[in-house]
Amino acid sequence: MKVTVCFGRTRVVVPCGDGNMKVFSLIQQAVTRYKKAIAKDPNYWIQVHRLEHGDGGILDLDDTLCDVADDKDRVSTDCS
């Protein structure tokens, strides 16, 4: 399973194995990949306020990814 996470116009693909990871872990991995994509230091501060599924639903941090998203889904961040 893999999910595309959108940070504005920048999109990162995060491999999620069989999907048995928490949404919180997805966010952590996506932020790490985003920092690399925009050439920022690993200590650069990014705070994700929420993660929104393509259909408009907000994902809960404690949900298991395979329960709330499908392979190749796109989710968007609200971050600062």
Order of alpha helices (4+ residues) and beta strands (2+ residues): beta-beta-alpha-beta-beta-alpha-beta
